Amino acid sequence: MADKTKTVAEKTATEHVPFRADFVGSFLRPERLKRARADYATGALDDAGLEAQEDSCIDELIAHQKAAGLHAITDGEFRRSWWHLDFFWGLNGIEKAAAPGGYPFHGETTRAETAVIAGPISGEDHPFVDHFRYVKAHEEPGVVAKQTIPAPIQCVAELRLAQSRGQNAAIYDDDEAVVQAVVAAYRQVISDLYDAGCRNLQLDDCTWDFYMDRGQWDKFGLDEEKVKAGSADGVRINDLALESIPSDLTVTTHVCRGNYHSHYASEGGYDLVAPHLFAHEKVDAFYLEYDDPRSGGFEPLSCVPAGTKVVLGLVTTKRPDLEDADAIKRRIAEAARYVPLDDLCLSPQCGFASTEEGNQLTEEDQWAKIALVRKVASEVWPDA
């Protein structure tokens, strides 16, 4: 990727991405969309019928996003079941498969689905490109479409897990061959998204979870040296996929500790991963979870390079109760000790529905959270 300190000034369509009042990407699925997807699963609704319901619900969501004063719009991930697996399944050579168990969260375990290698991996004709085009058509002055996809290392991690279970077809000789195939596929999808008009791309990344959570190191055979090596590997893979992207494509990343039906997967501060992730991942901004004490302090933000934005996820999507606006402002002031206030933004800590189950709050609660973000941002930054 080109040097960020040089290219920021060149960016026009996404000059203000991320926005002072921003959001991660997903929203609660309306009940009629859930019913439509259930009918589709049983064969009671065909492809055209499901698409019509998705389009209608996305139209309503985008109208609501605009009415709420948001400058970014997404489809709420309404065409997906998972925040990550649907993207993997859309790559050529990767297929949906059952997993022997779901992802373990504190208090709940997810559906048991995964992605496996079934053939040569490539990125041509990914369905997310058409999904983006639909949102792009709703852009207007001051409103930019954002596309969210899982980070490249997230795909590699899923395939490594499948390999450990013996679920992958014997297509590649070794792990690095898989890495290079995934990187090439991502480059293709990113190029196709760019050609479709995408200038605001967000990589969602949960691979840092267990590196940050010392309480789970024994379970995964980790120690400090392995965490450092794994962190360096994750940054390497993500950066490889972003090599030579156009200078006017803004790429951000969201670092997540798990978000499933209001449950979390891990805890711990960014201290150990910051010297790798914050210092070396070549993105324009980090969306970071800081909605409760599990996230640690702001000190690791000192590793963020000058000019890179940080979107503080100080409003939780996991609970319906509203945070205190003054408390949020105090926390923004604390973070500004490590990153200049002008390089900070505000958002919820994660999406409202990283999977179609959604978190345990209502749509009214959801929009109240967005309104709070807008209110606080407008009071902290005059340009919000």
Phi, psi and omega in degrees: 000144179294159182299125186293327182294338180268327190267345182304317183292339181281343187279130183246303184300328183241036185305325185255015177274132355288161183270157181304317175250106188231184178207166187277317176160310188268153177228160179302134178286132175297153182300323181292332175288320177299319179295319180296318180292324177294318178295322179296320181296330180268356181089002180284346179227135181269181183303313182296321179294318178294316180299321179297318178293318178298313180302314182298316180293323178292320176304314180295319180297314181297319176300321179291321178300315180296316180297331180281357178086015178282143179263350172249148176229146173225173174274010179070007186063030184293340181269005183244158170264322179239156176290338187235316189296323180300323177295315179300316181296338179279349176281143176294137178090355178241133184233160175286141178211158174284146175253153179293344177196161179280179174286130181281124175242162177288106178101352182195155174240140185284175169302150185263080178229155181208184177235139183226157177280124179241348182189185178301133185273133173207170187246009182294145173058040178290134183297336180296338179294314176294324176300319179294317181304324180297317179289319180307324181295346180263003178295154175207171180307126180086001181231121185241134177286136176244135175251128177253135174219155176292150180294152178306319180296333178295320178293314179300318181297320179295318180289327175296320178296317177298321179297320180296336179267357183074026184266345183277144171291152184278073183262322186246147185287328184205177184297319182295328176295322175296315179304312183294325178293318178296316179301314179298320179296317178297318178302320178296313181296316180298319177298317180293322176297318179299314180297333177279358176106005181287128175232006183221095186243130180243128177261119179267133192218112177255007185287351181272352185315298192276345170293323182280338187260092181300333181295345181249006182298317181298321181300325184252012178065037183258152167218181186299320180294320179292326177294318178297316180295317179295323178295315179298321179294318179298315178296318180303313183293316178298316182293326177301319181291339183260004180298135172064026175287155179300147185292339180265012172263113177277124180243126178238170175221144176249124180260119190239147175257019180099136184208093183222111176053042179070015176250159181240161183258329185210173178215168180126152180282175183273004191309310186285329183269341185304318180297343177258299185297303184292320187283331192236346179286127190272071177238165181274338183200153175245125169268116189238141179278121177219042187267354177199174184299342179300339187274353180077192184267181182271353184307321180300342179296346177296345178276350181288128181296152177301135178091347176274133183277153174233124177260112185278116178274078186263355180245123186279145172261000185272340183228150183280338184294140182276137176289160177279126184300318181293324178295322177297317180298321179295321179291323175299318178297323177295316180296329181291352173288340185244332176230132180306141181306325181293342179259010179254152174220177183228143177201171164297160186287336181202184175288167179274347182204077179297336170232168186294344176298323180078161177278168188270070172207168184267168175298325176298317177299318181303310183287335174293323177296316179297318179298322178296317178301313179299316182298309183296316181299320181293334180273338180268321183240119180301334183271006183290000000 
